[in-house]
Each structure stands twice: as C-alpha cells, then as structure tokens.
Amino acid sequence: MKTKTLFFTVLVLVSATAFAFGSDDPGMTVVSVKGSEVFKVIYKGATTGKIKLNILDAEGRTIHSETLFGLNGFILPVNFKGLQSGNYTIEVVDQAGSYRENVLYLPAYEIKSIHVSKIRNEDGKFLLSIANAQDEPIQVRIFDGQTIVYNESKTIKGDFAQVYKIKDAQVYL
C-alpha cells in the first residue's frame, strides 16, 4: 500500500513539474505532499531576477514572506507545521506580476497513545494517560464487570494523565 502511495505521489509531483516547466510560459503550481504538512511550490518565471514568496491566511494577512534572488524557477518545500487548519494563499511575485494559489491545510495529527495501569500497592487506584491528544473531547467510562461505575466527558489538549480511585474494583486489564 505504501509503495502505491509513494508511486502516486511521485507521479503527481513529476506531472506537476512537467506542467510547470513544460512550456516557456511563466507560472506557478502548488502540490501537497501526501501524509505530511508540506506543500511544494513549483515556479517558472519569464526572466531571472528577484522573486518574493508570500503565504497569506484566510483574512489576507501575510504570515510568512521571503525574497529569493537570481532565479527564474524553483521547487520550494513550504512546511505548514504549527499553523491552524484552514485556507491559505501562496503567492509568488516577480517582475511580470503575481501568481496565487489557494490551499487547504489540514494538520496530520500524531497517533495518540492511551495507557491504563493499576497503581501498585494502592487498592482501587488506576492511572489513565493519553499522549499526543489534539484539543479533542474524550469520554472516560470505567466499568466494574458490565456496570458503568464512572462516566466523564472532557476536552484535553496535549498530554493528559489522571488517577482514578474505584471502590471495590475488580481488575480486568
């Protein structure tokens, strides 16, 4: 499966590169790198010179800007890690004008690690720990056999750990 995904990603990148550089016309295209938080900006200009790359948020505010010199084309990876999910505009400005492309950024969340363990030498105490939660709701339900003895909803962000004390607990780990 990973081989097919990798092959498809390479095929899209090669096709986009061929599209961007296949003619003498200047232009820009943006390709999402699947499974990552990176977009590749592919640009071909009419002449060599000063090029400005801007990234704008949904409200049109510039959140990143950089200037490149002496190029008439490039393939530049742009990492969106740490940004909020949403719509962004990637803009390249050269002597001939500006090229814009809108992108939708959805962060790739890390896999959560959930662990429950009985605390040694403490009757009825259990530790629940969750790593890499991304500002999301969780539902904690503790059962004693088939009966719910504790039920709680909460929203957590980042790492979370809590000790629960359950009277007359029977261990089913």
N, C-alpha and C positions, 0 to 999 in steps of 0.2 A: 504494500500500500504506500509506504514512504517513497519507494522508487517511482511509482506512478506520479505522486505529488511532486517530487523533485523534477521529474521529466517535464511535467506540465508547467511548472514554474519556469524552468529554463526555456521551454518553448515560447511561453508568453514574453519573457524578457528578450529573447532573440527576435521575436516578431515585432515587439515594440521598438527595439533598437533599429531593426531594418526599416520600420515605418518612419522613425525619426530621422535616420540618416540615409534613407533610400533615395531621396531626391535632393536637389540643391536648394529647395525651399527651406527657409528658416522655420523653426517651430519647436514645440516642447510637448512632451508627454510625461505622465507620471504613472508608475507601475507599483502596485502594492506587493511587498514581499510576503507571501503567504506564511502564516504561522509566526510572524514577528511584528514588531512595532515600527518597521522601517518601510519607507517609500523611496523608490529610486526615481530621481528627476533626470530625464533624458532631454538634452537641449542641443539644438543645432542652430547656429547663428549665420547671418549672411557675411559678416566680417569679423576679424579678430579685434577684440577690444575689451572694454570694461563691461562687466555683467553684474547685475545686482539680483540676488535671490531673496525674496521675502516670503514669510509664512504669516498668514492673517487668520485670526479667529473668526467665529461666526458673526461677530459685530463689526468686523473690518479693521480691528486693531492689529498692528504689527506686533507679533510675539517673538519673531526671530528675523534677523536680516544679516546678510553677509555680502561682501563685494569680492568678485573674482576678476583678475586681470589677465590679459593676454591670451584669452581663449576664444575659439569660435565654436566650441562644442564641448560637452561633458556628459558623463553619467555620474550623478552625485547621490549617495545614500543619505537620507534625512531620517533621523531617529525621533519618533514622537513619544518615546517612553517618558512617563511622568506627566503627560498632558491629560486633560479631561477628555472623555469621549465626546465626539461631536463633529461638526462640519468645519473644515479648514480650507483655505485657499492658498495654493502655492503659486507664486508669481515670479517670473523671470523678466527683468527689464534690461534691454540692450539699446544700442544706438537707433535701431529701426523701430522700436516700440516695446510693448509688453505682451507677454503670453501668460494666461492664467488657466489654472485647472483646479476644480473643486475636488476635495477628497473627504471621505467619511472615515474617521479614525475610531476604531473600537479596540480598546486595550486587550491584549492577550493576558488573561488572568492566570496566575500561577495555580497549580493544583494545591488544594487545601490538604493539610494533614490533620486528621482527627484521631485523638487518642483518649481512651478511658482506662484508668487503672485504680485498683484498690490501694488505699494508703496503708502501708504496713504498720502493724501494732496500733491501729485506730479502728475500733469497731464501727461499721456502718459509714465510713468516710471514703469518698471516691473523688478522684481528680479527673475533670474533663478539660482537655487542652485542644485548641484549634489554632493552627498556624496558617498564615497567608490568607486570611479572610479579607474580602474587598468590600467593606461597607455594605454588608448584606444581612438580611434577617436570618436568624436561626430559631429553631424550635427544639427545646430540650424536653424530652419526655423520659421519665425514669419509671420502669416497670418493676413490680415485685411479682414475678411469675407472669400472670396475664393481666394484672390490675395496674393502672397508672397510679403511682404514688406521688408524682411530682410532674408539673407541666408548666413551662415558662417559654415566652417568646421575647426575643431581644434582638437588637441590631448591633453587630460588632464590626469593628474596623481594625485590621491588622491582626496581631496575635492575641489570643484570649485564653485564660485559664481560670477555673473556679473549682473550689472544693464543695462537694455536696455531702450532707450528713443525712442518711436514711435510716430511720428506726427499724429495727428487726429486719435488716437487709439480708437477703439471700443472694449469694453471688452466682451470676450466670454469665461469666466472662468467657 
